[in-house]
């Protein structure tokens, strides 16, 4: 029995050895170039499967963190569809998970007259990687407006390619009320 091995490299073109695909063949039948090529293609498919498996594990980990966070945060894809919402987000905005998952954040959370500005913040995040401390208005599940402070951050894969966005959205109603009271006091 003869052995034929093909290396499995970590990542695309990085050259880091991750393992090998080894197969046996009868000694009197040397494998031809088509078999060697097929084995090489199979090794590449295995590498891609390992990479995908790692990415799925990371997504599950991020979703678990998002779901358990007391802070209001939403995990979205790059098109703005909500993939996960923290417990704090569901409680703050009065939604059940099935009301938010798969919905566009801009359509669900933002009043129509403020949607273009919100979409601009999404575009800015895609360009710059993050947007910190932008203020806006979000809508609760009962339709009541809530003043919020938003921070958007891209999540990138091992190659620096963005694949999801974390949106932390804090209710700043109390802060706005204090500011209003200060303004009224000063104007007296």
N, C-alpha and C positions, 0 to 999 in steps of 0.2 A: 504494500500500500504506500503510495506517495502522498505527500501533503503539499497543498498550495495555499499560501496565505496572502491576504491583502490588508494593508493597514487601514484602520479607521481613524481619521484625523478629527480633532476637536475643532468645531467652527469651520467656516468656509475659508480655505486658503491660509489658515493660521499655521499649519504645519505641526501642531501639538498632537502627539500620539495619544489616542484615547483607547485603543484596543485593536484587535485584529479579527478578521473573518477568515477562518481556516477550514478547508474542506479536504477530504481525502479522495484519491482516485486510484484506479488500478495501475500498478507500475508499468504495465505493458501498453497503456493508453495515455500518452502525454496529452494534457488538455491543450486545445487549440486556442488561437487568439480570441475567438468569439466567446469561449468559456471564461478566459481571463478577463475580458471586457465586461461580461455579465457579472462576474464576481466583484469587479470594481464598482459597477453601478449599484449592486446590492449593498456594498459597504457604504456608499454615499447615502443610500436610502436609510440604512440603519443609523448613520450619523444624524440625519435629519430627524428621524424618529426620536432619538435621544434628546436632541435640542428642543423639539416640540414638547416632549414630556417635561423637561425642565421648565419651559415657559408656562405650561399649564399648572405645574405645581406652584410657581411663583404667583400666577394669577389667583389661584385658590387661596394662597397665603394672604395676598393683598385684600382679597374680598373678605376674608375672615376678620382681618384687622379693621377694615372699613365697617363691617356690620356690627362689631362689638364696641366701636368707639362711642364715647358719650358726646364727643364733639359732632356737630352736624357736618357730615361730609358725604359727598357723592363720588363714586368711581364711575367714569364714563368712557366710552370708546372715543375715538378721534372725531366722530361725527356728532357727538353730544348725546348719544343714547345712554341712559342710566343702566349700568351693569350691577351696581351694588349701592346700597344706602345704609349709613350707620344708624344704629338705634337712636342716637341723638338727633339725626336728621328727620327720622320718621316721627319722633315725638315733638320736635320743634315745629314741623310743618304739617302735622296732623294727617299723615298718610299711612296707609298699610303698604307692605312691600309690593303686593301685586298691583297697586295703583301707580308705582313709580318705575318698576323694572321694565326696560325696553322702551320707555318713553323718552322723547327728546327733552333735555333739561330746560331748554329755552321755552318750549311750548308749555310744559307743566308748571314751572316755577316763576316765570317772569310775566308781568303784565304786558299786554300787546304794545303799549306805547313806549316800553323800555326794552323791547326785544332786540332792536337793532344795535343799541349800545352793548347789550349783553353778548350778542354775536360778535361784536367787535372785540370784546375782551377774550372770547374764545380764539379768534384769529390772531390776536396779539400773543396769546399763550403759545399757539402753534409756531409763531415766528421766533419768539424770545425764549421759550421754555417755561416761563412763569409770569404771573401777574400777581402782585402783592397788594393787599389792602385797598381794593376798589370797593366803593360803596354803591349800593343799589337797593332796589325793592324786590322782594320775592312775595309770592302768594302762598298762603297756607291752603290746606285742602278745603277749608270752609270759605275760601275766597278772600279772607282778610289779608291786607298788605302788611308786611313786616320789613322794617329797615334792616339791611344786612351789610356786613363787611365780608368780601369774598377774596379768597386766595386760590388761584388756579395754578397747578403744577403738572407738567408732563412727566409721565413715567416712560423711561427708555429701556430698550433691551440691551444686551451685552455689546451690541455693535453701535449703540448710540441712536438707534432708530426709535422714535416715539411710537407707542402703541396704545396708551391709555392716558387719561387725565384725572387727577384728584382735584376735587373742588371742595374746599372748606368754606362753609357759609355760616357765619356767626350772626345770631340775632343781636342787634345793637339797639333795640327798643329802649332799654333803660338809659343808655348813654344819650340817645337823642332826646329823651324826656328831660334829663338833667340839663342838657344844652338849652332846650326850650325854656326851662324854668330860669336859668341864668340870664338868658336874653330878656325875659319878661321882667326880672328883678332889676336889671340894669336900666331898662326903659321906664321904670317907675319914677 
